[in-house]
Amino acid sequence: MFHALCGDVSKQMTLNNEPLKLWQWKNVFVSGHWMVTTGAKESPLIRGIEGELLNIRESTSQMGKKRMSSLIEYSTAWAVQSGVKLRTTRYEYNYYGHRE
């Protein structure tokens, strides 16, 4: 669901007049969500191995259900407020891969 949301945003929005790919929007949302939920005033940046500035962010694969639900809600709210037309997603298979 989160990747579908990021895909919809990447096709319809820019950030600072720059088009971003799905994975880049994923980083933007994870970073923004971290800022809001931790109350941080700035993002932790470090210098990468090639001298680039790097935002060390949390991993979505390590998020629990509650944290991921919060991220999806945050990202959806931003997308809707920004006028993104979200596609309707319906899953036909359950957790075990069986049709429901």
C-alpha positions as CSV (number, residue, x, y, z in Angstrom):
1,M,0.0,0.0,0.0
2,F,2.8,2.4,0.9
3,H,4.6,1.8,-2.4
4,A,1.4,2.3,-4.3
5,L,0.9,5.6,-2.6
6,C,4.5,6.7,-3.3
7,G,4.0,5.7,-7.0
8,D,0.9,7.8,-7.2
9,V,2.7,10.8,-5.7
10,S,5.7,10.4,-8.0
11,K,3.5,10.5,-11.1
12,Q,1.6,13.6,-10.0
13,M,3.8,15.8,-7.8
14,T,7.2,17.5,-7.7
15,L,9.2,18.6,-4.7
16,N,10.8,22.0,-4.9
17,N,10.0,21.9,-8.7
18,E,11.9,18.6,-9.1
19,P,10.3,15.4,-10.2
20,L,11.1,12.5,-7.8
21,K,11.0,8.7,-8.4
22,L,9.0,6.4,-6.2
23,W,11.9,5.4,-4.0
24,Q,12.8,9.1,-3.5
25,W,9.3,9.9,-2.3
26,K,9.6,7.0,0.1
27,N,12.7,8.6,1.6
28,V,10.9,12.0,1.7
29,F,7.9,10.6,3.6
30,V,10.0,8.5,6.0
31,S,12.1,11.5,6.8
32,G,9.1,13.8,7.3
33,H,7.3,11.3,9.4
34,W,10.3,10.8,11.6
35,M,10.6,14.6,12.1
36,V,6.9,15.0,13.0
37,T,6.7,12.0,15.3
38,T,10.0,12.6,17.2
39,G,9.6,16.3,17.5
40,A,13.0,16.8,16.0
41,K,13.9,20.3,14.8
42,E,16.3,19.1,12.1
43,S,17.2,15.9,10.3
44,P,20.3,14.0,11.3
45,L,22.8,14.4,8.4
46,I,26.2,12.8,8.2
47,R,28.9,13.0,5.5
48,G,28.8,9.8,3.3
49,I,31.8,7.9,2.1
50,E,31.9,9.9,-1.2
51,G,31.6,13.2,0.7
52,E,27.8,13.5,0.1
53,L,25.3,14.6,2.7
54,L,23.3,11.6,3.8
55,N,20.1,11.5,5.9
56,I,20.2,8.5,8.2
57,R,16.6,7.5,8.4
58,E,14.7,4.6,9.8
59,S,14.0,1.5,7.7
60,T,10.5,0.7,6.7
61,S,11.2,-3.0,6.8
62,Q,12.0,-2.7,10.5
63,M,8.8,-0.8,11.3
64,G,6.1,-2.6,13.3
65,K,2.5,-2.4,12.3
66,K,1.7,0.6,14.4
67,R,4.6,2.6,13.1
68,M,4.0,1.7,9.5
69,S,0.3,2.5,9.9
70,S,1.3,5.9,11.2
71,L,3.6,6.5,8.2
72,I,0.9,5.5,5.7
73,E,-1.6,7.8,7.5
74,Y,0.9,10.7,7.5
75,S,1.8,10.2,3.8
76,T,-1.8,9.8,2.7
77,A,-2.8,13.0,4.5
78,W,0.0,14.9,2.8
79,A,-1.0,13.5,-0.6
80,V,-4.7,14.3,-0.2
81,Q,-3.9,17.8,1.0
82,S,-1.7,18.3,-2.0
83,G,-4.3,17.2,-4.5
84,V,-2.9,13.8,-5.4
85,K,-5.5,11.5,-7.0
86,L,-4.9,8.2,-5.2
87,R,-5.8,4.9,-7.0
88,T,-8.2,2.5,-5.3
89,T,-6.3,-0.7,-4.3
90,R,-8.1,-4.0,-3.6
91,Y,-6.2,-7.1,-2.6
92,E,-7.6,-10.4,-3.7
93,Y,-5.2,-12.6,-1.7
94,N,-4.8,-13.0,2.0
95,Y,-1.5,-13.2,4.0
96,Y,-1.0,-16.8,2.9
97,G,-1.5,-16.1,-0.8
98,H,-5.0,-17.6,-0.9
99,R,-7.8,-15.8,-2.7
100,E,-10.3,-14.4,-0.2
